[in-house]
Amino acid sequence: MRRFKIIEKKIQENILILTIETEDGGPFNFEAGQFASISIPGFGAKPAFFSIASPPAWSNKLQFTINIVGLRTKKLSEMNVGEILEVNGPFGKMRIPELEMIFIAGGVGIAPFLSMMREIKEKNLDRKATLFYSVRNPSLILFKDELDNYNKTQNLKTCITLTDEVPSWVGLKGRICPEMVNKFINDVQDKKYFICGPTKMGLAMKEMLMQMGVKEENIDMEAWG
């Protein structure tokens, strides 16, 4: 268990973007794609688990994207800069593989993929990744400027799609589907697929990929709710 200090917090459409750093200044070692637990004051021995959005290259800092739902996350969102949290981990099997990566994210499920894409960019890794990111409306798009900038690189691409009807939106529309994937991915085989989002969405995306011919062993999924 490590002690972390809150150094920045932002709330965007009921989503908490929380940045913390180790109290002792030492690094928190993990691999891009993993998650950690946070013990929230007042909730005893029941920690909450969140995917890490920051890359390992940030060393002693961690960033999380957290839906504010329920008493624990509400309490977390109300804490102030400078307050202390206890963090445990890392956990999880998501890692940057040797294969080309396809990320499918719903809402705050973008966190582990941000971690991996940031790590690829920070360390100039020879990896290729495409992110399909589904949200209801533009106000729910996290780190949009950063995501847009990835499209200027040679090896990283982001595809944001809205499920609500927004007439002013000129990007992709509708749920992630085989036609959308095939539009940006030349050959679905021999790639590593990662899914992170609500359980219903995650299961639907996994079934879709398998119907497209992706082998189950090439699909990793983390889901909740």
Phi, psi and omega in degrees: 000128180245147177266130180236149177252135175291124180245343178200141175216142178216139178246123180235108178050053178066021173244126178269123172258108189246128176240129182228159177224154182298138181295326182271358178083354180282162182287155171249110188274127176201173176249144181305129181109348182275175178230171182220165175253145177240125175272117185264127182307133179095357182241024172055226186265027180249085181287161174252144184253132182220140174292145180273127180266340181278157177272157175304334181297342177284354172063270187263010180243145175232144176232143181227150170245119193230123172293131178273092179222127180088171187291322184294312181289330175296315178299316180299319181292338182269352179289156187256157172304134181101340178286159188255139174234151175256131185237139178233154180136195009275165177227165173103155186255355180294130179217159173286116183269178175283331182287161171298142186250141171238120180256135174236115186235142172240123177059230181290356175296357176290342189308304183296333180282327171299316179302314182290317180293321177296320179294318178301316181288314182301319185259005179052047182286147178276072179225150178243135181214142175236129180254125169256118190235114184253126174223166182285315184212167186301330182293345181264000179284118180270138175056043186301316181299318179297315180297319178298323181293332178297333179290349178271354180270169181279333191240357182238136180221141177237136180234105183261130179232142180256138179265341173277157176278111180234098186305328183282348183282127183255002181269202180294148180227147177095174180289155177296129185220169180304321181297321179293316180297313182295336179295329185247345182244119184292317183220116186287345182282162174057037175229160179256127183251135177235133179237133176215123181170191177302148186305314182301316179294315182302314180295321179295320180291322178295316178297319179300313181297318180294324176292336177278354177104006178283134179289142183301325181291348177264011180239123172247136183225137169234129185216165181211166175080000000 
